[in-house]
Every structure is written in C-alpha cells, then in structure tokens.
Amino acid sequence: MTTASASVDPAELARFERLGAQWWDPRGPMRPLHKMNPVRLDWIRERIERQFPGRDETAGPLSGLRVLDIGCGAGLLSEALAELGASVTGIDPSAGNIGIAQRHAEGSALAIDYRAESAESLAAAGEQFDVVCAMEVVEHVVDVDAFVATAASLVAPGGLFFASTLNRTLKSFGLAIVGAEYVLRWVPKGTHQWEKFVKPTELDDAIRSGGLRPAERVGMSYLPLVDTWRITRNCDVNYMVSAVRPL
C-alpha cells in the first residue's frame, strides 16, 4: 500500500501496522504469504531473467537491476529479491513495518533501501526502476486505476511491472474470505474486503492506461494435501500479472 489519497485506506494501513513482528512468523498471521512467497518469487525471477538476459551469475541472477517493492510490509519479498542480487528499494506507508523490515534485513546482512513513503512521492521525484512489484497490494488501495498509473510511471523503458491480487468472484468470496478468515483462520478476520478484489480485465485496463503492455497472467492455487501453492491457469481466486513498458 502507499500513502496518498488515491492509494491508502487508513483502516487497511492500521490493520497491517498491528501485525508488527508477526510478519516474520511463518506460523503466524502471515503464514499464507510465507507459503506463497517462493512460488511468486520463482515466477517473477523467470520473467526478469528473460527480459534482462546476460546477468553476472557470480553476483546473482538479478545483479545490476533496480527493483522496487511497493507495499513491502516487513520485507518478505524484498529480502528474497535482494538475495538474488537485485538492488532493492522497499516502500510501505507504515513506519512500524519499515522498522521491522530494516532490523530483519540487518540481521540477514542484506543491504535494502527501505523507506516509509509512498509510490506517489517516488513518482513525483522522477524515480524509475527496472522492475516494479506490487504484490498483494491492489486489493487494499482506495483507487486501483490511480495506484496502477502511479506504479506504472515508476517502470523504466523496457522494464517490468508485476502485480498479484484476488479476483472478484463468488469463488474468491467463499475461499479467501469465508474459508481463509472465518473457517481456517489463516488470516485475521477483516483482512480482505471482497468488493475491493480486482477482476483481471479491470487490472489489464488500468495497466494499459498507465502506458504498459500486459504480458502474462497466471493463477495461484493452494494444494491442501501437500500444504503448498502452485502456478495454474485458474485465475478465479489468486492471480499474478506481468506487464512491460515499451522502449
């Protein structure tokens, strides 16, 4: 999430701020995100390597690339990207979450540029990145179109934009809200608001309006028998997209 009238819902910000150090507890409220992170990271990495071939593998497959993680929380994805050699900037409107992210990165000996600020402030400063990620963010912002336009403006020519979110379907209401929040209690009640979920066509329209070209879309499905996530063609609930800014 980002701080600005078009992006931040104060109630959403307060909800994630309350998580505190529980962000890094793999059995805590962020357990689904810990389980999901390796799957989304592999998918992102493959597309970055395809878009930017010829990296110095000794320095990491993402070495030399500037990556922005919008709504980084306590840094789960930021750290994983930094471990692959990327120069990572992680932003979040919550100063508390940024503090936790900074301390955890220091303990992991990772140099990540964490900032308690908004995507809008980076855009106003004219900053651009090779890769911009907004994972599990767009379903929490106030204005999806305005947020995506801002995020897209931060993508340098030839760069990539990644987003993951939840589709607004009856199936997602049953699984992501009733199932995950009330039955299985994977995440705290009220974590998601179904009416703020985003249909793939809506996200694609916002991406195009931001000057990017939608590239790929995949679903993510949870496999309860093996307690893991995998990439699928089914985008009824969780899905990820990639987009490119033309040169």
Secondary structure, 3 states (H helix, E strand, C coil): CCCCCCCCCHHHHHHHHCCHHHHHCCCCCCHHHHHHHHHHHHHHHHHHHHHCCCCCHHHCCCCCCEEEEECCCCCHHHHHHHHCCCEEEEECCCHHHHHHHHHHHHHCCCCCEEECCCHHHHHHCCCCEEEEEEECCHHHCCCHHHHHHHHHHCEEEEEEEEEEEECCCHHHHHHHHHHHHHHCCCCCCCCCCHHHCCCHHHHHHHHHHCCCEEEEEEEEEEECCCCEEEEECCCCCEEEEEEECCC
